[in-house]
């Protein structure tokens, strides 16, 4: 198994935990640098690890009893750069509304 395949498996597991209210494993996959940013599916923009970390905790806290499906559209790598274009479909209980189905690309 390549390191990329191992990372994709780790990401899938982290997303499963995220839609069950635990941001910890997903946060470990993010850069902790000052220039890290997030444009979240719940809205909002954050920059810098402290703000992004709080936003991820906030977002995960709104989910429970979830499951994620990931459909890969394209992926590639060259040297120390890799990318993946995916459609994630998350089905989870939400504090915002019961029975929310979210889709992001």
Secondary structure per residue as TSV (DSSP state, phi and psi in degrees):
chain	resnum	aa	ss	phi	psi
A	1	X	-	360.0	132.7
A	2	X	-	-75.2	163.4
A	3	X	H	-64.7	-30.2
A	4	X	H	-66.4	-45.4
A	5	X	H	-61.7	-40.2
A	6	X	H	-63.2	-42.7
A	7	X	H	-62.0	-44.2
A	8	X	H	-61.1	-38.4
A	9	X	H	-65.9	-40.5
A	10	X	H	-64.3	-41.0
A	11	X	H	-63.5	-43.4
A	12	X	H	-60.2	-46.2
A	13	X	H	-62.0	-39.9
A	14	X	H	-66.0	-38.4
A	15	X	H	-68.3	-36.6
A	16	X	H	-60.2	-43.0
A	17	X	H	-66.7	-38.0
A	18	X	H	-59.8	-47.0
A	19	X	T	-76.9	4.0
A	20	X	T	-113.7	16.7
A	21	X	T	93.8	3.4
A	22	X	-	-114.6	104.9
A	23	X	-	-80.9	-14.5
A	24	X	H	-51.0	-57.7
A	25	X	H	-62.6	-35.6
A	26	X	H	-67.7	-41.0
A	27	X	H	-63.1	-31.0
A	28	X	H	-65.1	-22.9
A	29	X	T	-83.8	-13.3
A	30	X	S	-86.1	153.8
A	31	X	-	-64.3	141.7
A	32	X	-	-105.5	22.7
A	33	X	S	-82.3	164.9
A	34	X	T	-65.7	-23.0
A	35	X	T	-96.9	7.0
A	36	X	-	-68.8	141.5
A	37	X	E	-134.0	161.0
A	38	X	E	-142.0	136.0
A	39	X	E	-115.3	96.6
A	40	X	-	-78.7	152.2
A	41	X	T	-65.2	-22.7
A	42	X	T	-87.4	4.2
A	43	X	S	95.5	167.7
A	44	X	-	93.4	154.3
A	45	X	E	-134.3	134.1
A	46	X	E	-134.5	150.2
A	47	X	E	-135.3	141.7
A	48	X	S	92.5	144.2
A	49	X	H	-60.3	-40.7
A	50	X	H	-58.5	-46.2
A	51	X	H	-70.4	-41.8
A	52	X	H	-64.9	-42.3
A	53	X	H	-59.9	-45.1
A	54	X	H	-62.8	-39.8
A	55	X	H	-65.8	-41.0
A	56	X	H	-64.9	-41.6
A	57	X	H	-60.0	-44.7
A	58	X	H	-61.3	-47.1
A	59	X	H	-64.6	-45.8
A	60	X	H	-62.8	-33.0
A	61	X	T	-66.5	-13.2
A	62	X	T	-91.5	0.1
A	63	X	E	-114.5	159.2
A	64	X	E	-168.7	156.3
A	65	X	E	51.2	45.7
A	66	X	E	-105.2	170.0
A	67	X	E	-147.2	145.1
A	68	X	E	-123.8	137.3
A	69	X	E	-113.0	134.6
A	70	X	E	-120.3	120.1
A	71	X	E	-108.3	115.3
A	72	X	E	-82.9	127.9
A	73	X	E	-94.9	-37.5
A	74	X	E	-162.7	153.1
A	75	X	E	-155.5	154.5
A	76	X	E	-168.0	167.6
A	77	X	E	-153.4	154.2
A	78	X	E	-155.3	116.2
A	79	X	T	63.6	-124.9
A	80	X	T	-99.5	17.6
A	81	X	E	-118.0	133.1
A	82	X	E	-137.9	155.4
A	83	X	E	-142.5	158.6
A	84	X	E	-146.5	129.9
A	85	X	E	-110.9	115.0
A	86	X	E	-130.5	156.2
A	87	X	E	-109.6	118.5
A	88	X	E	-102.6	128.3
A	89	X	E	-115.9	116.4
A	90	X	E	-109.1	128.5
A	91	X	E	-117.7	119.1
A	92	X	E	-156.2	156.4
A	93	X	E	-70.8	143.3
A	94	X	E	-132.6	143.3
A	95	X	S	-70.2	-20.2
A	96	X	S	-72.2	-43.5
A	97	X	S	-157.5	143.5
A	98	X	S	-66.4	150.6
A	99	X	S	53.9	63.0
A	100	X	E	-98.8	134.9
A	101	X	E	-115.7	118.9
A	102	X	E	-111.8	141.7
A	103	X	E	-131.9	131.4
A	104	X	E	-137.5	154.0
A	105	X	-	-120.7	360.0
